[in-house]
Amino acid sequence: MTSVLAINPNTNDAVSALVARNLKQAAPAIDWRMATGRFGARYILSEAAYAIAAHAAIDAWASHARECDAVLLACFGDPGLFALRELCPVPVVGLAEASMHAAAAAGGRFSIVTGGARWPPMLERLAQALGYGSKLAGTRAIVITGAEAAADPERAVAALAAACRSASNEDEAEVVILGGAGFAGLGARVEALAGLRVIDSVAEGAHAAAALALGSPPHYVRAASDTPTPSIGVAAALADKLFE
């Protein structure tokens, strides 16, 4: 059976369980294997936590990537995306990248609604790095984080819908992305309340990763391995992958 390793690079098991359920619902023909970061923040809300999450993501891949057909970085913001692509012999895609690609393909400009006040500039930087900067109309953060939404989704739906309406009215966005793994499964309800197209990043990531696992060509070229370099203090499983 075709398998995808989904990596949640924060240490929140509840978010991992939520993501796993929604991945299976979005692409039931795939054997989804979920890995959670073994160190770092419970939920990523800062540059420092993001940097640690990138390490946690490649560490999780090194420990769990046994004969998978693709890797999904199941954290909106995609920490470690480019490093994973350098290391992984199979295609890698992230929730943010998959969602931005889908939103841009829909035409016009898109906005992102996320949780956590420090995320907007981080996501704007990622959009530029991925080539979608010109399509990004705006980024808005609600006071409810993705982790809080995962614990209490009813509270999050109204706030997300209001932010989506603002993105449409003020940013003139034609599509809005729900930017957070903790928002998984809320897209259809938010879309109905907001009255415009809303992308559920986990569902979109599932479709993109499934397509790659089933043979769709990736849009990037994997860099050749560099000369082996000694390391100190890196987990053995990861050191073997980084420096073999």
Secondary structure, DSSP 8 states (H G I E B T S, - for coil): --EEEEEE-SS-HHHHHHHHHHHHHH-TTSEEEEEE-SSS-SS--SHHHHHHHHHHHHHHHHHH-SS-SEEEE-STT-TTHHHHHHH-SS-EEEHHHHHHHHHHHTSS-EEEEEESTTHHHHHHHHHHHHT-GGGEEEEEEESS-HHHHHH-HHHHHHHHHHHHHHHHHHH--SEEEEE-GGGTT-HHHHHHHHTSEEEEHHHHHHHHHHHHHTT---SS-----------SS--HHHHHHHH-
